[in-house]
């Protein structure tokens, strides 16, 4: 499996398939080794916890589960939808070339 993801932590993404299709959220964590991401408010799962110390209470906690990165697209605020990205080189502050991600549709820097 390819261990490269086009999606990084703190990106805003849109789910393009599955039960949560159309939901938008911020990426909490990305795992390139598994090819998965955890998105805020998407794919809520029930987690059963045991009390670990005396006085703690166990129970069922709702938390976000991991989904495949291929099921999400980066959200473009200008296009207002999920889009593919492409890379472009621009001048940085110190005069060096910097690689940036841009929307493939409108060219907006992401």
C-alpha positions as CSV (number, residue, x, y, z in Angstrom):
1,X,0.0,0.0,0.0
2,X,1.2,3.5,-0.7
3,X,2.1,5.3,2.5
4,X,1.5,8.8,1.2
5,X,-1.7,10.7,2.1
6,X,-2.8,14.0,0.5
7,X,-4.7,14.8,3.7
8,X,-3.0,16.2,6.8
9,X,-4.0,16.9,10.4
10,X,-6.1,20.1,10.7
11,X,-7.4,20.0,7.1
12,X,-11.1,20.5,6.6
13,X,-12.5,17.6,4.6
14,X,-15.9,16.3,3.2
15,X,-16.9,12.7,3.3
16,X,-17.7,11.5,-0.3
17,X,-19.1,8.0,0.4
18,X,-20.6,5.8,3.1
19,X,-23.2,6.5,5.8
20,X,-21.7,9.9,6.7
21,X,-21.7,11.1,3.0
22,X,-21.8,14.9,2.8
23,X,-20.6,15.6,6.4
24,X,-17.8,18.1,6.8
25,X,-15.2,18.1,9.6
26,X,-11.6,18.8,10.7
27,X,-9.0,16.0,10.6
28,X,-8.0,15.1,14.1
29,X,-5.4,12.5,13.2
30,X,-3.9,10.9,10.0
31,X,-2.3,7.5,9.8
32,X,-0.4,7.1,6.5
33,X,0.7,3.5,7.4
34,X,-3.0,2.4,7.5
35,X,-4.2,4.9,5.0
36,X,-6.8,6.2,7.4
37,X,-7.9,9.5,9.0
38,X,-10.0,10.4,12.0
39,X,-12.5,13.2,11.3
40,X,-14.2,15.3,13.9
41,X,-18.0,14.4,14.1
42,X,-17.8,11.6,11.5
43,X,-18.1,7.8,12.0
44,X,-19.1,7.9,15.6
45,X,-18.5,4.5,17.4
46,X,-19.4,3.2,20.8
47,X,-16.4,2.4,23.0
48,X,-16.8,0.3,26.1
49,X,-14.5,1.3,28.9
50,X,-13.6,-0.4,32.2
51,X,-13.0,1.5,35.4
52,X,-9.2,1.6,35.8
53,X,-8.9,3.1,39.3
54,X,-11.0,2.9,42.4
55,X,-13.7,5.6,42.1
56,X,-13.7,5.7,38.3
57,X,-16.9,4.7,36.4
58,X,-16.9,2.5,33.4
59,X,-19.4,2.9,30.6
60,X,-20.0,3.4,26.9
61,X,-18.3,6.4,25.3
62,X,-19.1,7.8,21.9
63,X,-16.0,8.7,19.9
64,X,-14.8,9.1,16.3
65,X,-13.6,6.1,14.5
66,X,-11.0,5.9,11.7
67,X,-12.1,6.0,8.1
68,X,-10.2,5.4,4.9
69,X,-8.6,8.5,3.4
70,X,-9.9,7.6,0.0
71,X,-13.4,8.3,1.3
72,X,-12.7,12.0,2.0
73,X,-11.8,15.0,-0.1
74,X,-10.3,18.3,1.0
75,X,-12.9,21.1,1.3
76,X,-12.3,24.2,-0.8
77,X,-14.0,27.3,0.8
78,X,-14.1,29.1,-2.6
79,X,-15.8,26.2,-4.5
80,X,-17.7,25.2,-1.3
81,X,-17.3,21.5,-2.0
82,X,-14.8,18.6,-1.8
83,X,-12.1,18.9,-4.4
84,X,-8.9,17.2,-5.7
85,X,-5.7,19.0,-5.0
86,X,-2.6,19.7,-7.0
87,X,0.8,21.1,-6.1
88,X,2.3,24.4,-7.1
89,X,5.6,26.1,-6.4
90,X,5.6,29.7,-5.1
91,X,8.1,32.1,-3.7
92,X,8.6,31.9,0.0
93,X,9.4,34.7,2.5
94,X,13.2,34.1,2.2
95,X,13.1,33.9,-1.6
96,X,13.1,30.1,-1.8
97,X,10.6,28.0,-3.7
98,X,7.9,26.6,-1.5
99,X,5.5,23.8,-2.5
100,X,1.9,24.6,-1.7
101,X,-1.4,22.7,-2.2
102,X,-4.0,24.3,-4.4
103,X,-7.6,23.5,-5.5
104,X,-7.6,21.7,-8.9
105,X,-10.8,23.5,-9.9
106,X,-10.3,27.1,-9.0
107,X,-6.6,27.4,-8.0
108,X,-7.3,28.6,-4.5
109,X,-4.5,27.9,-2.1
110,X,-5.5,25.4,0.6
